Amino acid sequence: MARVRLSVAERREELLRAAVEQIEARGVAAVRIADVASVLGVSNALVLYHFSTKEKLVAAAFTHAAEEDLAQLRKLLGRRTTAVRRLRSAVRWYAPTGQAKGWRLWIEGWAVALREPALRGVTRDLDRQWKAAIAAVIADGVAAGEFACPDPTGTALRLTALLDGLAVQLTSYAGAVSRARALEWVDEALARELGLAREALTA
């Protein structure tokens, strides 16, 4: 059966999704151009036409994953509800116990970024945008009188550090901490940072 002819943008999207899946399954070091081509039933040359090297394909795949994560984050934070509810939804989605996918991908990306400047730029930008978005909603909540927080930027950094650390524990060390306990810690940290009782997060 003949393959449907895709536009350049559609083909690039297909290749990036396949690359993300292969990186998650194999790791950056082991994944090959041939792996991405094989899963889609296309030639290596086609992949190289769109991404001239494996390094460029990997960087583009991480950028693609980052953009998807940020789009979902903005959707959650842009809802018409209180700042507390928006923050809790976003933090629980981002947490390794929530619906956010790809923690194995990002842990792999952090490790490789230590040696790859292009990938380091992608992960740094994702981190910066995540913190800025969280800090902005915290500032909204303060302005609306929902809670008190003297340092929204610092709070966003501390919450991110907790979530990233829990992700490493839950993804890399099975049984190190239960998912239920991790969610408790996330709620406790969010409430503490906002100067609220934990029960207020679900009021």
C-alpha positions as CSV (number, residue, x, y, z in Angstrom):
1,M,0.0,0.0,0.0
2,A,1.5,3.3,-1.1
3,R,2.3,5.9,1.6
4,V,0.3,9.1,1.7
5,R,2.4,12.0,0.4
6,L,3.0,14.4,3.2
7,S,3.9,18.1,3.1
8,V,7.3,19.1,4.3
9,A,5.9,20.3,7.6
10,E,3.9,17.1,8.1
11,R,6.8,14.9,7.3
12,R,9.0,16.9,9.7
13,E,6.4,16.5,12.4
14,E,6.2,12.7,11.8
15,L,10.0,12.4,12.0
16,L,10.2,14.4,15.2
17,R,7.5,12.3,16.9
18,A,9.3,9.1,15.9
19,A,12.6,10.5,17.1
20,V,11.2,11.4,20.5
21,E,9.7,7.9,20.9
22,Q,13.0,6.2,19.9
23,I,15.1,8.4,22.3
24,E,12.7,7.5,25.1
25,A,13.0,3.8,24.3
26,R,16.8,3.6,23.5
27,G,18.5,6.7,24.9
28,V,20.3,9.4,23.0
29,A,23.6,7.5,22.8
30,A,22.1,4.4,21.3
31,V,19.5,5.8,19.0
32,R,20.4,5.9,15.3
33,I,19.0,7.6,12.2
34,A,18.2,4.1,11.0
35,D,16.0,3.5,14.0
36,V,13.8,6.6,13.2
37,A,13.7,5.7,9.5
38,S,12.8,2.1,10.2
39,V,9.8,2.8,12.5
40,L,8.3,5.0,9.8
41,G,9.2,2.8,6.9
42,V,11.2,5.5,5.2
43,S,14.9,5.7,4.1
44,N,17.8,7.0,6.1
45,A,18.3,9.6,3.3
46,L,14.9,11.1,3.9
47,V,15.6,11.6,7.6
48,L,19.0,13.2,6.7
49,Y,17.3,15.4,4.1
50,H,15.3,17.0,6.9
51,F,18.0,16.8,9.6
52,S,21.5,16.6,8.2
53,T,23.0,14.9,11.3
54,K,21.9,12.8,14.2
55,E,22.9,15.7,16.6
56,K,20.5,18.1,14.7
57,L,17.7,15.5,14.8
58,V,18.1,15.0,18.5
59,A,18.2,18.7,19.3
60,A,15.1,19.2,17.1
61,A,13.3,16.3,18.8
62,F,13.9,17.8,22.3
63,T,12.7,21.2,21.1
64,H,9.6,19.6,19.7
65,A,8.9,17.8,23.0
66,A,9.6,21.0,25.0
67,E,7.2,23.0,22.8
68,E,4.4,20.4,23.4
69,D,5.0,20.5,27.2
70,L,5.0,24.3,27.3
71,A,1.8,24.4,25.2
72,Q,0.1,22.2,27.8
73,L,1.4,24.2,30.7
74,R,0.1,27.4,29.2
75,K,-3.3,25.8,28.6
76,L,-3.5,24.8,32.3
77,L,-2.3,28.2,33.5
78,G,-4.6,30.1,31.2
79,R,-7.8,28.6,32.5
80,R,-10.5,31.0,33.9
81,T,-10.3,30.0,37.5
82,T,-8.4,31.0,40.6
83,A,-4.6,31.2,40.6
84,V,-4.5,28.5,43.3
85,R,-6.4,26.1,41.2
86,R,-4.3,26.9,38.1
87,L,-1.1,26.4,40.0
88,R,-2.2,23.1,41.6
89,S,-3.4,21.7,38.2
90,A,-0.1,22.7,36.5
91,V,2.1,21.4,39.3
92,R,0.3,18.1,39.5
93,W,0.3,17.7,35.7
94,Y,4.1,18.4,35.7
95,A,4.8,16.1,38.6
96,P,6.0,12.5,37.7
97,T,2.7,11.2,39.2
98,G,0.6,13.3,36.8
99,Q,-0.3,13.2,33.1
100,A,2.9,14.8,31.8
101,K,4.8,12.3,29.6
102,G,8.4,11.9,28.8
103,W,10.2,12.1,32.2
104,R,12.7,9.4,30.9
105,L,13.2,11.6,27.9
106,W,14.0,14.7,29.9
107,I,16.3,12.9,32.4
108,E,18.2,11.6,29.4
109,G,18.3,15.1,27.9
110,W,19.7,16.7,31.1
111,A,22.5,14.1,31.1
112,V,23.4,14.7,27.4
113,A,23.1,18.5,27.8
114,L,26.1,18.4,30.0
115,R,28.2,17.7,26.9
116,E,26.0,19.1,24.1
117,P,25.7,22.9,23.9
118,A,22.7,22.8,21.5
119,L,20.7,20.5,23.7
120,R,21.8,22.5,26.8
121,G,20.2,25.5,25.2
122,V,16.9,23.6,24.7
123,T,16.7,22.3,28.2
124,R,17.7,25.7,29.7
125,D,15.0,27.5,27.7
126,L,12.3,25.0,28.7
127,D,13.3,25.4,32.4
128,R,13.3,29.2,32.1
129,Q,9.9,29.4,30.4
130,W,8.4,26.9,32.9
131,K,9.6,28.9,35.9
132,A,8.5,32.2,34.4
133,A,5.0,30.9,33.7
134,I,4.6,29.6,37.2
135,A,6.0,32.8,38.8
136,A,3.6,34.9,36.7
137,V,0.5,33.0,38.0
138,I,1.8,33.3,41.6
139,A,2.1,37.0,41.1
140,D,-1.5,37.1,39.8
141,G,-2.6,35.3,42.9
142,V,-0.8,37.7,45.1
143,A,-2.3,40.7,43.3
144,A,-5.8,39.2,43.6
145,G,-5.3,38.7,47.3
146,E,-5.6,34.9,47.2
147,F,-2.4,34.3,49.1
148,A,0.8,36.0,50.1
149,C,4.1,35.1,48.5
150,P,7.0,37.6,48.8
151,D,9.2,35.9,46.1
152,P,7.2,34.3,43.2
153,T,10.5,33.7,41.3
154,G,12.1,31.9,44.2
155,T,8.9,29.9,44.8
156,A,8.8,28.8,41.2
157,L,12.5,27.7,41.4
158,R,11.9,25.7,44.6
159,L,8.8,24.0,43.3
160,T,10.6,23.1,40.0
161,A,13.6,21.7,41.9
162,L,11.3,19.5,44.0
163,L,9.4,18.2,41.0
164,D,12.6,17.5,39.0
165,G,14.1,15.7,42.0
166,L,11.0,13.5,42.5
167,A,11.0,12.7,38.8
168,V,14.5,11.4,39.0
169,Q,13.6,9.3,42.1
170,L,10.4,7.8,40.6
171,T,11.8,7.3,37.1
172,S,15.2,6.0,38.0
173,Y,14.7,4.2,41.3
174,A,11.5,2.1,41.4
175,G,10.1,1.9,44.8
176,A,12.2,4.8,46.2
177,V,9.0,6.7,47.1
178,S,5.4,5.9,46.4
179,R,3.5,8.0,43.9
180,A,0.8,8.8,46.5
181,R,3.5,10.1,48.9
182,A,5.2,12.2,46.2
183,L,1.9,13.9,45.4
184,E,1.4,14.6,49.2
185,W,4.8,16.3,49.2
186,V,4.0,18.3,46.1
187,D,0.7,19.6,47.7
188,E,2.4,20.3,51.0
189,A,5.2,22.3,49.3
190,L,2.8,24.3,47.2
191,A,0.6,25.1,50.2
192,R,3.7,26.1,52.3
193,E,5.1,28.3,49.6
194,L,1.7,30.2,49.3
195,G,1.2,30.4,53.0
196,L,-2.0,28.3,52.8
197,A,-3.4,25.3,54.6
198,R,-3.1,22.2,52.4
199,E,-6.9,21.9,52.4
200,A,-7.2,25.3,50.7
201,L,-5.7,23.9,47.5
202,T,-8.9,21.9,46.9
203,A,-11.4,24.3,48.4
